[in-house]
Amino acid sequence: LWLHNTLADPTGLTPMRVVTQKVNRVVLRLRNRGGQGAARVRTYLRPPTGVEALVDTSSLALDPFETRYIAVDFLPTLAGSYTVRAVIDQIEPSDPDATDNERSWTFSSLTPKITLNRNPPAGGVLSGAGSYVYGANAIVHADPNLGYAFVNWTEGAQVVAQDPTFSFQATSNRTLWANFTTRTHLLTYAPGAGGQVSGTSSQRVNYSESGSAVTAQAEAGAVFERWSDGVQAATRQDTNVTADLSVIARFSTLGGVQIDWYAEHGVTPGPDENWSDLDDQVVPGKGMTLREAWIADSDPNDSNDFFRFTKASPGNQFVLNFNSSTSRLYTLHSTFNLIYGPWTNVPGASPRRGTGSADSMTDTNQPPCGSYYRIGVGLP
């Protein structure tokens, strides 16, 4: 069974509308899913007030897989909802599956009005308010303004939706409230190894407002280098905040070693020492200082981890193989005099970041730029 109201909806696209004070025609479609047969269709109508009444009875003879249409006219005089119920019975031959032999449809003359409100009024922009065809799908949307975040939709004291877009069937007048809250952002200031942060390290501020000032303070033998977001002033106050912020104060020794590197490898000053005293300490078994190990980005706790050449290939194009780090820059140098130099950068082998694994640098120049070669390691 299928039905629509041809007066209010000739196309059958919105089959829940009824027009009062005019004759409405509902059309039932009945499809025979089997062989030759017969059936009776009774149609009932329940008005907005009163009881259901039989308004049509039709007896049909059906050919195999035939589709038949039954038109039922009625004159609605009251505003409100009307329920049409169709029942198929006296089926020949008998139908073992009676689950779809009765259907109900509700039509209405009402045009439900959806009213939208904002809390607070400056919280955002709303769409979807207005009058709807009864039973139509209403979609309302809340778009928060800058500085606000959407919370929920409420109707009276009841929360009806948590998402900014809320869809529902329009069957009655509704007054909905879109609730917003002022956006806040979290500012977090943390110290790296070698210092502290004075001031409020965790701050929650309203959108577009300012946090309070904080200062990075270095420990003995250390200097403030920069904040992790690139800010170079030790004292900072973030203004016009529009997003969360989490930064770390970075510190280095007087020799430029990043103290986080020391902390990462478990290297700390001993009694009566400060951070800069570590720079010139020789790494046991490696013949280099801690500062040199840092420049090479090698592990001071691993005697086998140090910067070295893995292979040298002389010839028309001299090639030096080595293991590199992605956080270091490498430059190929050459000279013709190992004692007096000078050492110069090899053209075409300018400073570049390492690959983080097996690496190589080549003198591609003809003739070669030197008889001796070395690789310089530096910081980006």
DOSE-12650 format. One record per residue (C-alpha): residue number from 1; x, y, z. Coordinates in steps of 0.5 Angstrom, whole numbers, plus 500, padded with zeros to 3 digits. Layout:
% DOSE-12650
NUM / X / Y / Z
...
% end
This chain:
% DOSE-12650
1 / 500 / 500 / 500
2 / 502 / 507 / 498
3 / 498 / 514 / 499
4 / 499 / 521 / 498
5 / 494 / 527 / 498
6 / 493 / 529 / 490
7 / 490 / 536 / 492
8 / 496 / 539 / 497
9 / 501 / 535 / 494
10 / 500 / 533 / 486
11 / 507 / 531 / 485
12 / 507 / 526 / 491
13 / 513 / 529 / 494
14 / 511 / 532 / 501
15 / 505 / 527 / 502
16 / 503 / 530 / 509
17 / 499 / 536 / 508
18 / 492 / 537 / 508
19 / 488 / 543 / 505
20 / 482 / 545 / 509
21 / 475 / 547 / 507
22 / 477 / 544 / 500
23 / 476 / 537 / 498
24 / 482 / 533 / 499
25 / 483 / 527 / 495
26 / 488 / 521 / 497
27 / 490 / 516 / 493
28 / 492 / 509 / 495
29 / 496 / 505 / 491
30 / 495 / 497 / 491
31 / 500 / 492 / 488
32 / 499 / 485 / 487
33 / 505 / 481 / 488
34 / 503 / 474 / 486
35 / 497 / 471 / 482
36 / 490 / 472 / 480
37 / 486 / 474 / 486
38 / 481 / 479 / 490
39 / 481 / 483 / 496
40 / 477 / 489 / 499
41 / 480 / 495 / 501
42 / 477 / 499 / 507
43 / 479 / 506 / 508
44 / 478 / 510 / 515
45 / 479 / 517 / 517
46 / 480 / 520 / 524
47 / 479 / 528 / 524
48 / 483 / 532 / 529
49 / 477 / 531 / 534
50 / 472 / 526 / 534
51 / 473 / 518 / 533
52 / 475 / 515 / 527
53 / 470 / 513 / 521
54 / 470 / 509 / 515
55 / 470 / 513 / 509
56 / 471 / 508 / 503
57 / 470 / 501 / 502
58 / 473 / 498 / 495
59 / 473 / 491 / 493
60 / 478 / 489 / 487
61 / 479 / 483 / 482
62 / 487 / 483 / 481
63 / 491 / 480 / 475
64 / 498 / 477 / 477
65 / 502 / 483 / 479
66 / 497 / 488 / 477
67 / 498 / 495 / 481
68 / 491 / 499 / 482
69 / 489 / 506 / 485
70 / 483 / 508 / 489
71 / 481 / 515 / 490
72 / 478 / 517 / 496
73 / 475 / 524 / 497
74 / 474 / 528 / 504
75 / 473 / 535 / 506
76 / 477 / 537 / 512
77 / 473 / 543 / 516
78 / 478 / 543 / 522
79 / 485 / 545 / 522
80 / 489 / 540 / 525
81 / 492 / 533 / 524
82 / 488 / 528 / 520
83 / 490 / 520 / 520
84 / 488 / 516 / 514
85 / 488 / 508 / 515
86 / 487 / 503 / 510
87 / 486 / 496 / 511
88 / 486 / 490 / 506
89 / 482 / 484 / 508
90 / 478 / 478 / 504
91 / 484 / 477 / 500
92 / 483 / 471 / 495
93 / 487 / 466 / 495
94 / 489 / 468 / 503
95 / 495 / 472 / 504
96 / 500 / 468 / 509
97 / 504 / 475 / 510
98 / 499 / 480 / 513
99 / 504 / 485 / 516
100 / 503 / 490 / 510
101 / 496 / 489 / 510
102 / 495 / 495 / 514
103 / 498 / 502 / 513
104 / 496 / 509 / 517
105 / 498 / 516 / 514
106 / 498 / 523 / 518
107 / 496 / 529 / 514
108 / 496 / 536 / 517
109 / 493 / 543 / 515
110 / 498 / 546 / 520
111 / 505 / 549 / 518
112 / 509 / 549 / 524
113 / 513 / 555 / 526
114 / 520 / 554 / 528
115 / 523 / 560 / 532
116 / 530 / 560 / 534
117 / 534 / 564 / 539
118 / 541 / 566 / 541
119 / 544 / 565 / 548
120 / 548 / 570 / 549
121 / 545 / 574 / 543
122 / 552 / 576 / 541
123 / 554 / 568 / 541
124 / 553 / 567 / 533
125 / 549 / 566 / 527
126 / 543 / 562 / 526
127 / 539 / 559 / 520
128 / 533 / 555 / 519
129 / 528 / 559 / 523
130 / 521 / 560 / 519
131 / 514 / 556 / 518
132 / 515 / 549 / 515
133 / 510 / 544 / 511
134 / 507 / 539 / 517
135 / 512 / 533 / 517
136 / 517 / 536 / 513
137 / 525 / 536 / 515
138 / 527 / 542 / 519
139 / 534 / 543 / 519
140 / 537 / 549 / 524
141 / 544 / 551 / 524
142 / 548 / 555 / 529
143 / 555 / 558 / 527
144 / 559 / 561 / 533
145 / 562 / 568 / 532
146 / 569 / 569 / 533
147 / 571 / 568 / 541
148 / 565 / 564 / 542
149 / 564 / 556 / 542
150 / 557 / 553 / 541
151 / 555 / 549 / 547
152 / 548 / 546 / 545
153 / 541 / 547 / 543
154 / 535 / 547 / 548
155 / 528 / 547 / 548
156 / 525 / 550 / 555
157 / 530 / 546 / 560
158 / 531 / 540 / 556
159 / 538 / 539 / 551
160 / 535 / 537 / 545
161 / 542 / 537 / 541
162 / 549 / 537 / 542
163 / 551 / 539 / 535
164 / 551 / 546 / 531
165 / 546 / 542 / 526
166 / 540 / 539 / 528
167 / 535 / 536 / 524
168 / 528 / 534 / 526
169 / 521 / 533 / 523
170 / 516 / 539 / 524
171 / 510 / 537 / 527
172 / 509 / 543 / 532
173 / 511 / 550 / 533
174 / 518 / 549 / 537
175 / 522 / 555 / 540
176 / 529 / 553 / 540
177 / 535 / 556 / 544
178 / 542 / 556 / 541
179 / 547 / 556 / 547
180 / 554 / 559 / 546
181 / 560 / 560 / 551
182 / 566 / 565 / 551
183 / 572 / 561 / 548
184 / 578 / 560 / 552
185 / 585 / 558 / 551
186 / 590 / 555 / 555
187 / 597 / 558 / 555
188 / 602 / 553 / 558
189 / 610 / 556 / 559
190 / 615 / 550 / 561
191 / 622 / 550 / 562
192 / 627 / 546 / 559
193 / 633 / 543 / 562
194 / 638 / 549 / 565
195 / 633 / 554 / 568
196 / 626 / 555 / 570
197 / 620 / 560 / 569
198 / 617 / 565 / 573
199 / 610 / 567 / 573
200 / 604 / 563 / 572
201 / 606 / 557 / 568
202 / 599 / 555 / 566
203 / 594 / 561 / 564
204 / 587 / 560 / 561
205 / 585 / 567 / 558
206 / 578 / 569 / 554
207 / 579 / 569 / 546
208 / 583 / 576 / 544
209 / 585 / 577 / 551
210 / 592 / 577 / 554
211 / 596 / 573 / 559
212 / 600 / 575 / 564
213 / 608 / 576 / 563
214 / 612 / 570 / 565
215 / 620 / 570 / 565
216 / 625 / 564 / 563
217 / 631 / 564 / 568
218 / 637 / 561 / 567
219 / 641 / 557 / 572
220 / 648 / 557 / 574
221 / 653 / 556 / 567
222 / 647 / 557 / 563
223 / 644 / 562 / 558
224 / 637 / 563 / 556
225 / 637 / 561 / 548
226 / 629 / 562 / 546
227 / 622 / 560 / 547
228 / 620 / 554 / 543
229 / 616 / 558 / 538
230 / 622 / 562 / 536
231 / 621 / 568 / 541
232 / 627 / 570 / 543
233 / 626 / 575 / 549
234 / 626 / 572 / 556
235 / 620 / 575 / 559
236 / 614 / 575 / 554
237 / 606 / 577 / 555
238 / 602 / 574 / 550
239 / 596 / 578 / 547
240 / 590 / 578 / 543
241 / 590 / 570 / 544
242 / 586 / 567 / 539
243 / 589 / 559 / 540
244 / 592 / 555 / 545
245 / 599 / 556 / 546
246 / 604 / 551 / 549
247 / 612 / 553 / 549
248 / 618 / 551 / 552
249 / 624 / 555 / 555
250 / 630 / 553 / 552
251 / 637 / 554 / 555
252 / 644 / 553 / 553
253 / 651 / 553 / 556
254 / 656 / 559 / 555
255 / 659 / 555 / 550
256 / 653 / 554 / 546
257 / 651 / 547 / 548
258 / 643 / 546 / 548
259 / 642 / 544 / 555
260 / 636 / 539 / 553
261 / 641 / 535 / 549
262 / 645 / 534 / 556
263 / 639 / 532 / 559
264 / 637 / 527 / 554
265 / 643 / 524 / 555
266 / 643 / 524 / 562
267 / 649 / 529 / 563
268 / 648 / 533 / 569
269 / 653 / 538 / 573
270 / 657 / 535 / 579
271 / 658 / 538 / 586
272 / 661 / 545 / 585
273 / 660 / 545 / 577
274 / 655 / 548 / 573
275 / 652 / 547 / 566
276 / 658 / 550 / 562
277 / 663 / 546 / 566
278 / 661 / 540 / 562
279 / 663 / 543 / 555
280 / 670 / 541 / 556
281 / 670 / 535 / 559
282 / 673 / 529 / 555
283 / 668 / 523 / 554
284 / 672 / 517 / 556
285 / 674 / 513 / 550
286 / 672 / 518 / 545
287 / 678 / 523 / 545
288 / 673 / 529 / 544
289 / 669 / 533 / 549
290 / 662 / 533 / 551
291 / 661 / 540 / 546
292 / 664 / 536 / 541
293 / 660 / 530 / 542
294 / 654 / 535 / 541
295 / 656 / 538 / 535
296 / 657 / 532 / 532
297 / 650 / 529 / 535
298 / 653 / 523 / 537
299 / 651 / 519 / 544
300 / 656 / 521 / 549
301 / 654 / 514 / 553
302 / 656 / 510 / 547
303 / 664 / 509 / 546
304 / 662 / 507 / 539
305 / 658 / 513 / 537
306 / 662 / 518 / 534
307 / 663 / 522 / 527
308 / 667 / 518 / 523
309 / 668 / 517 / 515
310 / 666 / 510 / 513
311 / 669 / 510 / 506
312 / 674 / 514 / 502
313 / 674 / 513 / 495
314 / 679 / 517 / 491
315 / 679 / 518 / 483
316 / 676 / 523 / 478
317 / 671 / 525 / 483
318 / 673 / 524 / 491
319 / 667 / 521 / 495
320 / 667 / 521 / 503
321 / 662 / 516 / 506
322 / 660 / 518 / 513
323 / 653 / 517 / 518
324 / 650 / 523 / 518
325 / 644 / 527 / 523
326 / 638 / 530 / 520
327 / 639 / 536 / 525
328 / 646 / 538 / 523
329 / 649 / 541 / 517
330 / 655 / 538 / 513
331 / 660 / 542 / 509
332 / 666 / 539 / 504
333 / 672 / 542 / 505
334 / 679 / 541 / 501
335 / 686 / 543 / 501
336 / 692 / 542 / 497
337 / 697 / 543 / 503
338 / 695 / 539 / 509
339 / 700 / 543 / 513
340 / 699 / 550 / 511
341 / 692 / 550 / 508
342 / 688 / 554 / 506
343 / 682 / 549 / 507
344 / 676 / 552 / 502
345 / 669 / 550 / 501
346 / 668 / 545 / 495
347 / 664 / 548 / 490
348 / 657 / 544 / 489
349 / 658 / 541 / 496
350 / 655 / 547 / 500
351 / 652 / 546 / 507
352 / 646 / 541 / 507
353 / 643 / 537 / 512
354 / 644 / 530 / 513
355 / 640 / 524 / 511
356 / 640 / 521 / 518
357 / 643 / 515 / 516
358 / 649 / 513 / 511
359 / 651 / 519 / 507
360 / 656 / 522 / 502
361 / 659 / 528 / 500
362 / 663 / 528 / 493
363 / 668 / 533 / 489
364 / 665 / 533 / 482
365 / 669 / 539 / 480
366 / 674 / 538 / 474
367 / 680 / 538 / 476
368 / 679 / 536 / 483
369 / 679 / 542 / 488
370 / 684 / 539 / 493
371 / 689 / 533 / 495
372 / 686 / 533 / 502
373 / 679 / 533 / 504
374 / 675 / 534 / 511
375 / 668 / 535 / 513
376 / 665 / 540 / 517
377 / 659 / 539 / 522
378 / 655 / 545 / 524
379 / 648 / 547 / 527
380 / 643 / 549 / 522
% end
